[in-house]
């Protein structure tokens, strides 16, 4: 994918991020001295599907990533993914702004 994200004033492509995740997954698997075949069996997927994860394929289901993180003891690291920002000003604004309500029944003109 060619989409670019602006994170912390750095342009990061989705492809490069997925490849980094795949490399980290591979390093973690190798540090455990496990083959792709064995790790894939533990995940309940084929070796080919697991290989795609290590290569950073965007088609790898998020559930597979979560299961791999669980096996590696890193599931808690996912806790902050898509969490609300800690910007106190935004939190205050959300609390103080009134919710817009849908309009009531319209009165018929006579």
Buried (B, 14 or more C-beta within 10 A) or exposed (E): EEEEEEEEEEEEEBBEBBBEBBEEBBEBBEEEEBEBEBBBBBBEBEBEBBBBBBBBBEEBEEEBBEBBBBBBEEEEEEEEEEEEEEEEEEEEEEEEEEEEEEEEEEEEEE
